[in-house]
Amino acid sequence: MEMKLPPYVKLTSVLLGIVLTVFVMIQAKSVLVPLLISGLLAVLISPLTGWFERHKIPKALSAILSLVILLVVLGGLVYLMYNQLIGFASDLGAIEGRVNELIGQINGFIERHVDGVVPFSFDSLKDTFFQYLSSNISSITQGAISTASSLAILFILPVYIFLFLYFRHFLIEFLMMAFADKYREKVKNATDKIKKVVQNYIVGMFLVILILAVLNTIALVSLGIRHALMFAIFAAMLNVIPYLGPLIGSTLPIVFALLTKDSLWYPIGVFLAFYFIQLAESNFFTPKIVGGKVSMNPFMTIVALFVGNYIWGLTGMILFIPGMAVLKVIFDEIPGMQPYGFLLGDTKASDERRAKRSMKEKISLVKGRFKV
């Protein structure tokens, strides 16, 4: 006879489990973060490894070739971004002069048209801005240094990625052996489905980021915006954050165009370009490439960002977005956990169901009125 626990006992168990999980994640950060980063990147390039293996290349060599390609791509991306940042830093003096000029124009307008208002002080504004910027940069830098301070982490990441690729089938087999024989077929089917959906999501997400980076770069280069590649990649990566990410990603090049160009048509052009690219992303690229099965709830995504920042800092903010997508897929496949998958998912499906129920109720009401 199965014993049913009172609701308050279940709630207490869930809360204690959450607290214990957060505690372990904070304490085991140095172990978990490299493992999760490696696992994410291994899932990303596992289709390439599978392609090599299907062409009769040995398993170990397939994993090594995939890892080398990944490192070359990441190294090239870091090199390009570094050069862009160096060029951007050299433009800060010109940007400061342009800001000074704009504030002078604003002060002149205020003095001509508004009485009793103290004009802006550029020096105080600049000091406040750079003080805020420096404090945040120091915190971000400190977080980055704490994450990658040890060279051992940089060396262990490729090792972890190789091991994940080499032993990926072995790990799935271990997972099935952990369950009783009568559940293994269900576990295998669920594992295969989860693996496929998660892999499609992660690979699709990176593919969408790549497409957006290319389109953003073309748009910014066409408008003559300097450091187009830096702004384009940054905006594309922020796109994983619903609503807030595209807003921040487009605001930066718009402000830069406003400060470095003599005509307002340039920031307007940047705004229009990013607007239409975002429309294409939300209505075509993401639905076609990623699909709607793991669409994220914007509210829960933003909550995940704050929780990730609290637990692991900047690294947590990056890892918790795909981590939440993985959890949603797992919840959707486990009986009794579907409500949690629904909570993490997009609200469009819920809105459509409510609309259908409302329509059925209206039709039933109309039929009832005309029923004799």
N, C-alpha and C positions, 0 to 999 in steps of 0.2 A: 504493500500500500504506500503510495507516494504521499509524503508529508508536505503540506502547504504551509509556507511561512507567512506570517502576518505582513501587511504592506509596510509597516514601519521598520520591520527587520530587513526587508528587501531594500528600502530606501537607505537605511543606515549602512548596509553592506556596499551599496553602490557608491555612496559618498566616501566611505573609508577606502574603497578601491581606487577612486579618483585621486584622493589625497596621497595614497601610497604610490600610485603611478607617477604623479607629479614629483614627489620626493625622490623616487628612484631616477627619474629622467634628469633632475637637476644634479644629483650626486654622481650619476654615471655619464655625464655629458661628454667627457673626454673619450669614452668608449663608444657611446651610441652615435654621436654625430659623424665620426668617420665611417661607421658601418652604414648609416642611413644614406649619406652622400654617395658612398660606393655602390650601395644597392640601387639607388636611383639611376646612377650613370650606367650601371650594369644592365638594368632593364632597358635603358635607352638604346644601347648598342647590341643587345642580345639578338635582334633580328639579323644584324650583320654577321654575328658569330654563327648563327644558324645557317645563313647563306653560304659561308665558307665551308661549314661541315657538310652541307648537301653537295658541295663540289669536291668531295673526297679529300679535303684538307684535314689533317689530324686535329683532334679536339684542342690540344694544348696550343698548337700553332694558330688555330682559328681564334682562340681567345687572345693570344699575343698580338696578332694582326689587328684585331678589332680595337684593342687597347692602344696600340701605336697610332692608329687613325684618330681615335678620340683625343689623345694627347697632342697630336699635331694640330687638330682643329682648335682645341682649347688654347694651346700656346699661341697660335696665330691670332685668335680673338683677343687674348690678353695683350699681345704686342700692339695690335691696332688701337685698342682702347687706351693703352698707355701713351701712344703717340698723340692721340686726340686730346687726352687730358693735359699733356705738356703744352700743346698749342693753345688749349683753352686757358691755361694759367697765364700764358703770355699776353692774352687779350684782356686780362682783368683790369689793367691800367686804362685801356681805351674805354672799357665799359664804365669804369668809375667816372671818367670825364663825361661820358654821355649821360649818366645818371645825374651828375652835377648840372649839366645843361638843361635836362628836363625839369629838374626841381627849380632851377632858376626861372624857367618859363611858367611853371605853376605858381611860383611866388609872385611873378609879375602880374599874372591874371588875378590872383587874390587881391593884390594891392590896388589894382584898377577897379575891381568890381565888388569887393566885399570889404566892409568897414569893421574894425574891431577884432579881426582875426590875425593871430600871430603867424607870420609866414613860416614855412618849413625851414629847419636848419639842417643842411646837408651833413655837416660834421657830426651832429648828434645822431642823425638817422644812420649815417655810415657806421659810427661807433657801435650803436645798438645792434645793427645788422651783423657786423663782423664779429661782435662779441657773441651773439647768439650762434652764428655759423661756426665760430671756432670751438665753442663749447660742445656743439653737436658733433662736429668733426672729430674732436678729441674722444668723445664717447664712442663714436662709430669706429675710429681707429683703434681704440683700446679693445673693443669687442673683436675686431678683425685680428689684432695681434694675439689676443687670448685664444682665438680659434686656431690660428696658424702659427703660433709662436715657436713651436717645436718643428724642426726639420723632419723629425720622425713621422709626423702626420703626413707631410708631403710625400714621403717615401712609402708610407703604409697604404695610402689611398690606391695607388695602382695595384699593389699586392692584393688588397681586398677586392678590387674590381675583377682582377684575373681569377681569383678564387671563386667569386660569385658566378662568373661565366663558366668556369670549368666544372663546378659542382652543382649547377642549377638543376639538372635532372635528378641528381642524388638527393638534394634537399627536398624536392617534391616527393620523391619516393619515401623519404624518412617521414614526411608529414602524413602520408597515407598509412604507413606502418604504425603510427602512433594511435590509430583508431582500430576498433574491433573489426573483424572480417565483414560483418553484416553492414557496416557503414562505409567500407572502403570504396565501393562503387559510387556512392553519393559524394564522398569526399573527393574522389578523383574528378567527377563531373564538375563539382563546384570549384575545385582548384583550377581545372582547365579553363573554366569560364572566367573566373576571377583573374587568372593570369592573362588571358587574352584581352579582357576589357581594360585592365590596368596598363598593360603594355601598349594597347592602342591609345589610351588616354595620354600617357607620358610621351610616347613618340609623337602623337598628334599635337600635343601641346607645344613641344619643341619645334615641330614643323610649322605651326602657326606663328610662333615667335620669329622663326627664320623668314617666313613670307612677309610678315609685318615689318621686320627690319629692312628687308630689301625695298619694299614699297615706300617706307618712310624715308629711306636714304635717297631714292629717286626723286621724291617730292621735294626734299630739302635741298638737294643738289640743284634741281631745276630752278628753285627760287634763289639760288646763290647764297644759302645760309652756310656760314662757316661751321666746322666741326659737325657736319651733317651726320657722319657715321656714329659719333658718340650719342647724339640726341636720338637717332633712329633706333639704335640697339637698346638704349635705356628705356625709351617709350615702349618698345616691343616687349621687353622683359616685364615691365610694370603692368602689361595688359592682363596678366594672370589674376590681378586683383580687380574684381568687378567694380565698375563705375569709378571708383576712386583712382585706380591705376591709370586708365586712359586719360583722366582729367589731369593728373600730375604730369604724365608723360608728354601731353600736348602743351601744357602751360609753359614748361621750361623753354622749348624752342620759340614759342610765341613771344615770350618776354625777351629772349635773346635777340630775336629779329627786331623787336621794338627798340631795343637799346643800341643796336649796331647798324640799323638801316635808316635812311633819311625819309622814307615814305611809309605811310601806314598800310599801303597795299601789301607789303611783305608779311607783316604779322597776320593780316586778314587772309592772305594766301596760305600761310601755314595752317591757320585755323580751318579753312575750308578743306585743305588737303587731308589733314588728320581726321576731320569729320567724315569725309567720304570713305577714307580707308577704314575707319572704325565701323561704319555702316556695312562695308563689304565683309569685315571680319565677323561681326555679330550675326549677319544674315546669310553668309555663304561659307566662308573659310572654316569657322569653328563647327557649324552644323555638319558640313560635308566631311571634314577631316577628323575631328574629335568625336562628333556625334553627340546626341542628347542624353545618353544613358548616365553620364557622370557630370551633368551640368551642376554647378555649384550654387548654393544659396548665397547671395551677396552678404546677407547679414552674418551668417555663420562663417563665411570666408574672412570677413573683417575681424570677427571674434577670434578666429584661429590665428590671425596675424598678431593680435595683442597677446594672446596666450603664448604663442611661439616666441615673441620678443621677451616675455616675462621669464620663460623657462630657459631658452638658449640664446637670447639676444638676436642679433641680426641673422645669424645662421638659422635660428628657429623660425623667423619670419619667412625665410626662403623655403625651408623644408616642410613647414606645416601645411602649405597649400596642396602640393601633391599628396602629402600624407593624409589629408582629409578626404581627398578623392579616393584613395585606396581604401580608407575606412568605409566610405559610402558603398563601394562595390562589395566589400566583405559583408556589411550589414544587410545589403539587399539579397545576398545569397544564403544567409543563415536564418532558418525559421525562428520567429520570435523577435528578430532584431530589425525587421523591416521598418518599424516606426522610426528608428534612429537613422536609417538610411533616408527615409522621407524627410526627416528634420534637416539633414545636411544637403538635400537635393534642391534643385531649382523650384521656384514657386509657380512656374508657368503651368506645370501639370496639375497642381492643386487648383489654380484659377480655372483651368479648362474643366475640371471635374465639377467645381462649384457652378460654373456656367451651365453645364449640361443638366445638373440636378435642378437648377432654377428653371431652365427651359421645360424640363419634364413636369415640374410642379405647376407651371403656368398652363401647360397643355392639359394636364389633368383637371385643373380648376375650370378651364374653358369647357372641357367635355362634361364636367359635372353640372355646369350651369345649363347646358343645352340638353342634358339627359332628361328624358321624360319619366 
